[in-house]
């Protein structure tokens, strides 16, 4: 039996998904679970399971941060597509020249 390796195939293109909708559904689920469990706080407290409630609140809060991120990502992708194929992938939108510390020469040794 030969130990030759078969050539690797090219990786497929990544799938596009509606990330904003996915994260929004997740956030809604976390907050619904939080509010559904809230009236039973006494029972959870008696049995030492209040962390169930706070986990749902933390999941919803983290989901809101994720929602902010995926919206910014979606908007950045849309701007890049609108700019055309010749535009840089992540343009500097600040309108300012790069600082002196941002321009480094790979041939020059760095100090400090």
N, C-alpha and C positions, 0 to 999 in steps of 0.2 A: 504494500500500500504506500502510495506516494505522500510525502509530507508537504507537497506544494500547496501554497495558499491560492485560493481563487481571488481574482481581482475584486476589490471593493466596488460596489455600485455608488453612484453619485447620490448624495442625500436628497430626499424630496424637499420641495418647497414647504415652508411652514404653513400650517392652516391658519386662515384668518377667522377669528371668532368675534362675537360682539361682547367684548370684555366688560363694557360698562353695564350691559344688561345682566351679565352673569354675577358681577359683584353686587349690583343693586338687589337682585333676588336674594343673595346671601345675607346682605345687611337686613333686609326686611325679615327674613327668617329668624335671624338672631334676635332682633328687637321684638318680634311677635313672641318668641319663646320667653324672653325676659318678662314681658307684660302678662303673659299667661301664667307664669309661675309666681309673679309678685303677690297675688292674693293669698298664696299658700306659704308665705314667708315663715309664719309661726310653726307650721308643720316641719318645714325644712330646718328651722332653727332647733326644734326639739330633737330631731334625728341627726343633727350635725352635718347637714347637706346644703347649707346656705351658699356654698361655693358654686352650686349649680346655677343659681340666679346670677351671681356676679360673673360667672364665666360667660353667660349669655350677654350681659351688658358689655363686657370687655370685647367679645366677638363683634358686637355691633359697632362699638367705637373703633376698633381696628379696621372693620369693614368700611367705615366712613373715610378713614385715611386712605385705604385702598381705592375707594371710589374717586377720591381727589386725584390720586396717582394715575388711574386708568383714563380719566377724562383728559388730564394733561398729555398723556401719551397719545391718545386718539387725536387730539388737536394738533400735536406736533407732527404726527404722521400725515394728517390732512394738509398741513402747511408745506411739508416737504414734497408731497405729491403735486400740490398746486404750483410750487416753485419750478417744477420741471426736472427732467433727468440730469441736466448739467449743473444743478445747484448742489452745494455741499449738503451732506446728510444732516448735520447739526449746525446751522448757521449761528453766528454770534449776533444776537438781536439787541445787544446793549448799545451799539453805535459808538463804542469807545475803542481806542487802539489798545492792544494788549499791553499790560504792564511790563516793565523791564525784566521782572523776575519770571514772566511767562515765556520769554524768548530765550531758550537755552540752546547752546551749541553743543552737539554731542561730542565734538572733538576736544572741547575745552573742559578741563577738570573742574568739578564743582567743589566749592569750599563752603563749609558751615552748614 
